[in-house]
Amino acid sequence: MAERICPPWIGYLLASPLRRLFENPEKMLGDYVRPGMTILDAGSAMGFFSLAMARMVGPEGKIYAVDLQEKMIKSLKRRAAKAGVSDIIEARTCNQNSLEINDLTGKIDFAVAIHVVHEVPDASNFISEIYSALKPGAKFLIIEPKGHASPEGFAATEKAAVQAGFEIVDHPKIKRDWTVMLVRNT
Ligand SMILES: C[S@@+](CC[C@H](N)C(=O)[O-])C[C@H]1O[C@@H](n2cnc3c(N)ncnc32)[C@H](O)[C@@H]1O
């Protein structure tokens, strides 16, 4: 069962640079993100990870940042402009039942959903949409906070991912979080 949606005031806290002290995007994602990649940040909120990944992929790369809430996306766009990475990030709103990313089918090199899946009403559909957006061989990292997702809830997320066609390839260690690294093989 999906929890209530993260409100914008928490979005501001999540976008704070202080968060880097305990969740450092370069340390968490540096092994997977390369210059020139096209990346999907599903449930981006105000772009804490999108902005960091934009710097990592550089001017030849692209970040698609997708979120349900207009306020999150507006703030993300302001932050991207301030950081000089507006040209690298395409930020979009979606609806609760679909990421609305049909145009990205087969275009994505790497995707993340960080602290999002427990808020999504239909995790199976969310994961399947991301599967379709990935290129064969591309990876998808799900991170869920242990404070919001139960062991059973996370196991159900992994099961939905396998049912969507993903193979589980790793469980990167991140304090206080459940994680799973998935790959689309074909
Ligand atoms: C807890 S925040 C995490 C944001 C970001 N990934 C981070 O770690 O800073 C969860 C975000 O997911 C978004 N969200 C929730 N349900 C969603 C859905 N069905 N589709 C897209 N975004 C969703 C919320 O609007 C919120 O901005």
The ligand as a Gaussian input file, in Angstrom:
#p B3LYP/6-31G(d) Opt

LIG

0 1
 C       10.693000      11.229000      -0.694000
 S       10.726000      12.101000      -2.234000
 C       12.339000      11.606000      -2.842000
 C       12.799000      12.466000      -3.943000
 C       14.194000      12.231000      -4.531000
 N       14.307000      10.983000      -5.252000
 C       15.263000      12.348000      -3.497000
 O       15.751000      11.318000      -3.009000
 O       15.598000      13.504000      -3.150000
 C        9.619000      11.175000      -3.270000
 C        9.239000      11.902000      -4.555000
 O        8.543000      10.967000      -5.382000
 C        7.478000      11.640000      -6.015000
 N        6.442000      10.634000      -6.379000
 C        5.604000       9.983000      -5.562000
 N        4.798000       9.156000      -6.260000
 C        5.158000       9.303000      -7.559000
 C        4.685000       8.728000      -8.779000
 N        3.673000       7.839000      -8.794000
 N        5.278000       9.097000      -9.931000
 C        6.294000      10.012000      -9.923000
 N        6.771000      10.592000      -8.806000
 C        6.213000      10.241000      -7.639000
 C        6.991000      12.641000      -4.985000
 O        6.277000      13.689000      -5.583000
 C        8.307000      13.075000      -4.338000
 O        8.822000      14.216000      -4.943000

